[in-house]
Amino acid sequence: MPVLHIWSQYQPKDADETRRNTVASASWATQPWKACPVKSESLPRLFKDTNGVSLPFIGDLLDVATKDAPHDAIIVLTNADTVVATDATLRIVSALQHRDVCYAFRRDFYHRMTTPPADKDFHKGADYPGSDLHACRVRWWRTYRALWPPMVLGREAWDLCFRVLMEATCMTKPLSLPNLIAHERHPNGWENPSIRYSIPGQVHNRNLAGPFLARYNVQWR
């Protein structure tokens, strides 16, 4: 049963982002999964955001990465700077023995990372409402693909909507795996109040999130 690790592979904008991504990739190196980076040129389209930034569509990332994957394969989608615990794959595979989906909220650390934190220290990270790891069987994605709106990576609300879809389609709870992923807190462009409601990617995702969440009777707040 293959486990495929999917992330959007891109050129970091500066040395600090390169360092964060390198620390994350160091934590991936010992995982018994297959690396499946998705480059922009392999995608059928990109969303043109502000300042020349191009963003991948979540659905396209998963479609491309799972094109030839068997139904029972497990896909693990993370951000490029998501640090995982040493037993992450084992815990995900164990969770998916009795369900088709799971996810993890990240633990935020407010200091500069040069190496991944020890597993025993993950709980020391601050709570964060975003989930930066989502895992599912390929059959789940193919079954519910048509329900997924064309939201883009790197902007608000897509992770919330992905969790809602997972929770709505899987009755075996809980789906959240605690203390599985860590992240170095850094400035996040879309969180800036001056642009949060105006840059194209934000407007796009938020406009899609409202109706999607309403369909599942989930309040945005």
N, C-alpha and C positions, 0 to 999 in steps of 0.2 A: 504494500500500500504506500504509494509515494506521498511525500509531504513537500509541497512546493511553496517556497518563500518568494513572495511578489513585492516589489517596490518600484517606484518610478525612479529610474536612473537619469541623473541630470548633472550638469556642471555647476558645482556650488559657486555662489557669488563672491565669497571671500574666504580668507584663511580660517576664520573662526568657524564658519559653517563646514568647511572641509574637515576641521578637527572633530567637530561633533559627529559628523557622518563616519569618520574613521573609527572613533570610539564605538559607535553603534556596530559597525561592520566587524569589529574585533569580537563583539559578543555573539555575532552570528556564526563566526568561523567554526566553532565547536558544535554547532547544532547539526543533528542528523537529518537535515532537510536538503532539498535541491534548490540552489539559488536560481531564481528566475527574474532577473532584472528586466524591466521593460523600458526601452529607450523611446524617446519621442518619435523618432523616424519610423518606428514600427507601428505607430498608431494611425488609425484612419483619419483623425482630425485632432485639432488642439483648440482650446479656448483662448482667444486673444484678450488678455487682461491689460491692466494699466502698465505704462512704462516698458512696453515691449515684452512683457512676461507672457509666456505661453503655458497653459495649464492642461494636464491630461484629464479626460473624463474617467470617473471611477469605473463605470461599466465597460469602457473600452480597455482599460488596464486588465480587468479580469477576463474579458472575452479573449484578448490576445494571448494572455498567459495560460489559459485553460483550453485553448483551441483543440489540442490533441490529447488532453488529459482524460484518463478513465473516470467514470462516474464516481467511483468510491475514493478517488484521490482527495487529499486535504490541501486546501490553499490557505496560506497565511499572508495576509496583507498588512504591511507596516509602513510607516514613514521612513525616510532615509536616515533619520537620526534617532530611531527608536532602539534603545538598548533592551535586550531580553535577558531574562534569568538563564542560568546554565541549564536548567531542566525545563525550559519553555516548551520544546517540542514534545517531550514526554508528557507534560501536563495537558497540552492541547490534544494529543492523540488519546490520552485517557479520557478527557472530557467528551470527545467525539465518538466514544464507544456507544454512548446512550443518547446522543443527540447529534444533529447535523451542523450546529453552529455554536460559536462562543466568541467572546471578545474580552478585552482588558482595558481598564482605565489606567492611564499612566501615573507614575509617581514622579513629581517634579523636584529636582534638586537645584538649589540656587548657588551652587559653586561651580567653578570651572572643572570639567572632567578631562582627565588625560587617559584614564583607563575605566572600564566598566566597574560599577560598584559591586561589592560582594552580594550574593543572594540574600544573606542575612541582614543586609542594610537597606534593602529595597523599601521596607516599611517605613523607613525614616524620611522618605520623600513626601512632599506635600500632596494632599489630594488635589486632583484636577478633574474637571467635569468632562474632559474629552477622552475618547477611546482611540488609541493609536495602534491597536492591533485587533484585527478581525479575522476569524478563521471559520472555514466552512467546508463541507463536502462539495465537490464539484457538482454533484447532482442537485444540491440545494440551490446553488447559483443558477443552474440551467432551468430549474423548476420555477423560480421566482424572478428571473431576470426581467420579465415583461412588466413587473410591478415597480421596478427601480427607476427613478427619475434621472435625467441626464445631468447629475451634479458633478462638480469638478473638485479635484484634489487641491489642497492648500488654501481653501476658503471655508467659511463658517458652515456648520450645520450638517454637512454630509455624514459625519460620524454619528451624530444623533439619529438621523434618519435610518442609517444602516442598522443601528441598535434596535430601533423601533421595528424595522422589518424582521429582524431576527427574533425579537421577543414575540411578535405577532404570529410567526409561523412555526415556532417551536414551543411545545407545551412542557418539555422537560426542563425544569429550572433547578438552580440558577444557571445563567449563561455567562456571567461575569467571573473571570479568574483573577483573584486578588494578588497583588504584589508580583506581577509577571513581567511588567515592563517599566523601565526608568527613562528619564529624559532630563537633559540639562535645560533649565528654563532660560529662554532668550527672548529678545523683543520679537513680537509677532506682528507683522505689518497690519493685518486686517483688524487687530484688536484696538488699533488707534481710533479713538472716537471721531477724529476728523475725517476719516475715510471709511469707517466701518459700514456705513449705509450708502456709500456712493460709488466705490470702485466697481467695475463691471462684474468681476467674479463674485463679489459679495452680493450684489443685486441679483445676479443669476441664481446663486444657491439659495438665498433667502426667499426669492419668489417661488422657487420650487418646493422649499421646505414647508411653507405655510399650508398649502393644500394637501401635501403628503401627510403631514402630521395630523391634520384635521380628519383625514380619512380613517385614521386609527384612534381618533378621539384622544390625542395627546396634546396637551397644552404646551406651547413654546416655552413658557416660563418654568 
